């Protein structure tokens, strides 16, 4: 899906690769360098195209269960 959108930007809209900026949202504890390398390989774009990586802090949420009485 990401590649389809990138192709659309490049081929239909005429956006050059150096104009494309990408943001990555990772969960706390993720290997940020590994995530960046993954997306660089998927998009075939250099590191310069990626902006600051956002880290989502882990928030423990209580699950609510609906119990039939």
Protein Blocks (a to p, Z undefined) as FASTA:
>chain_A
ZZmmmmmmmmmnopafklpccdddddehiafklmmmmmmmmnopafklpccddddddddd
dddddddZZ
